[in-house]
């Protein structure tokens, strides 16, 4: 993460860069996105599951899904 803020990265012969895994409070952005997508599919198939998903998804703030989508797109770039 520190390297992402740098102007230049100096690496040795055997160095490598790992993947970027954007997270919010230790929760991967990809997991948040997948949970919302699963909730949408489940509620479309079985609307009676909406109250269950409401409780599960309430742990995220109102802008959490949009922020997750943004950081995933930035990491892909």
CORGIQUI-V290118 format. One record per helix or strand of 3 or more residues. SS is the DSSP state (A for helix, B for strand). FROM is the first residue (numbers start at 1). TO is the last residue. Records with the same first field share a line. If there is no record, write none. Layout:
SS: FROM-TO / FROM-TO
This chain:
A: 3-5 / 29-45 / 47-57 / 64-76
